[in-house]
Amino acid sequence: MQAVFNATQAATRPALVQFDLDMDAAPAPISAHERTGLALGRDYALHGITPPIAHLYPQSPLQRGWLAARGRPVRTPASPQVELWLALRTHAWARGRSFEDIQLTPHHLAQLDTTHCPITRELLGDDNRSIDRVRDDAGYAAGNLAVMSHRANQAKGSRGHQALVDMAASCAAGPITRIGGLTEADWQRAAVLTSFVTPLSHEQAAQIPLRVLPPNRLRLFNPIQALQAFVTRQLATPGWSARLSRLEALLPTDALRTDFNRFLLALAPRVLAAAELQEPHEIRWALEDAWALPLVQKRWARFALQLAPEQAEALVERAAAKKLSPVHVQRHDDGTDGWALATGGYAA
């Protein structure tokens, strides 16, 4: 194109308009990963905590967010629960895992804490405590987390319910009685733990012995397991006989009431034998170990298989409404909200 036009051309043609296309001045789009990192860095600054050294490099969104907010007033000094919340969010962000930040708060994490690993039963301290996503194809979300030992967490890995059942069977078959550092009983407890957040048929769920009680705030997908845990927990606190009698009265038929009583006659003596136990974790273990007896599971299955899933769910809700539960029971219409199941637990 010519840069200079003569007067005649200029008079008969419209003036040329220049467009300045400065592409460098347009802001680059921010990815979801970067946006999360910036927010995470900002929260570190607002709580007066220095982020992990691994993320303090110039290109890190986490560092940029931290530096941008570091001059703002610091909130109340961070509690151990807030430090854990930030560390867990950082761990999830670095691995590209989904983290549901509406319900999964520092307060929620504090309610997950326990003194002993539910799988290995070892005493937990700062050096061996970890938080596990019970269902590996879901993200970090309320209802999918449990505190356990590093050893149990690493052995469990990404295995689901059936894979953990197979590991327990391998130990039982021998001659090796310990695989991955876990015994047959450990693998059984891990399998039951994952069964709680795994949708199973009513027939399958009714025939799983309660070798581990659900950790606090874990969501139970299978109604018959919710009833199983509800009934078993009754025996951990005084007044259980009266409460279970009231629960029995809610059963619709004489046949169900008879089979429920037969089940209790098998379970209760094992717990009463441990009546001298004082520590909560020892009482919990006595209840769990009672389910290792074939007679207990056989009588439970006979009773449970006569119920429909809807009946089991209704029984738990009615019993909770009548204040028959020693622990809080909460119903979730969408138990997997925020679990990122569509992406296998990874951030979109």
Secondary structure, DSSP 4 states (H G I P E B T S, - for coil): --S---HHHHHHSPPP------GGGSPPPPPHHHHHHHHHHHHHHHTT-PPPGGG-STT-HHHHHHHHHTTSPP-SPPPHHHHHHHHHHHHHHHTTB-B-TTT--HHHHHHT--SB-TTT-PBP-TTTEEEEESSTTS-B-TTSEEEEEHHHHHHHTT--HHHHHHHHHHHHH-S--EETTEEHHHHHHHHHHHHTTS---HHHHHTS--SSPPPTT----SHHHHHHHHHHHHTTSTTHHHHHHHHHTTSSSHHHHHHHHHHHHHHHHHHHTTTT--SHHHHHHHHHHHTTSHHHHHHHHHHHTTS-HHHHHHHHHHHHHTT--SS-----SSTTTT--GGGTTB--
